[in-house]
């Protein structure tokens, strides 16, 4: 099996494990190391999966990304920050994202 497939299987197993236990809500200050490590793995999985262009993502891939975003949304103590990104030489846009989990937000 390829490394990518193995990684995807691990992500799905983690998602299933935490979907079954949906009562658990992540809190960095009170969680044990295993929960923090699992959370960090999900952040890394999201960042890795976000690297594939949208035109190359199939429905199953999109669903995995949605599950990861849901997991992070429920378990992160969001620290939303704003940043100005250049769209062109003359136009910039303000974006909002959590610096803990990297989820993006509309104007909060």
N, C-alpha and C positions, 0 to 999 in steps of 0.2 A: 504494500500500500504506500502511496506517496505521503510525504511529510504533511502536505496541505490537507489531505483527506483525514489523516490521523488527528491533526489539530482540530479540524472541523468536528470530528466525532467527539473529541474531548469537550469542545464547546457545547455541543448538544447535550452531552451527559451532564455537564454542569448546569445548563439551563433547566433540564428536566428535574434534577435534584432540587433546585431552588424553586421551581414552579410548584412542585408538590408541597413544599414547605412555605407557602406564600404568606403565612402569618409573620414570618421573620422579616423584620425591616432592618436594614443595615444602618449602623451608627458607628462611625469610626472611633469615637471616644470610648465606647463601651464594648466593642466587639473584641473577640479573641483573635489571635494571630491567624488562625485558619480562615476566618471570615475575611480578614483584611487581604490575605493572599488570594482568596477566591475573587474578591472584588477587583484587585489589581489585574488578575488574569482576564477578567471580563473587560476592563478598560483596554488592555492590550489587544484583546480579540477585536473589539470595536475599531480600534485604530488600524489594525491590520486589514480588516474587512472593508473599511472605508476607502482603502487604496485602490480597489477595483472600480473602473469606470462603470457608470450606470448602464451603459449599453451592453456590457458584458455580464450583467447580473441576471440570473434567472429567478423565477418565483421563489424557489426554495432558498436561494441565497438571500433574497430580500426578506423573507420570513425570519431567517436566522438573525439578520441585522436588527429587525424589529424586536425580536425576543431579547436580544442583548440590550437594546436601548430601554426596553421596559424594565429589565432587571436593574440596570443602573439607575433609572429614574426612581424606582421604589426604594433603593437601598443607599443612596448617596445623600449626604448632607451637603446639598449644593452650595457652592460658593461662586455665584455668578459674577463674572467680570466682563468688562467691555473692552473691545479692541477696535482699532481703526485699520481696515485693510484697503489696499489700493486695488481698484477695479480697472482703472486705466491711468494714464498720466495725469488726467485732470479730474478724476472722480474717485472718491473714497467712500467706503461704506462702514458703518458701525455694526459690529457683530457682538453677540452676547453668548458666552459659553461658561460652563462650569470648569474651574481649574482643577477639580478633583477627578471628574469622570469624563470630561471633554464633550459632554452633550451640548448641543447648541439650543438656543432659545430665541424666540421672538422678543421684541422689546419687553423686558420684564416689568 
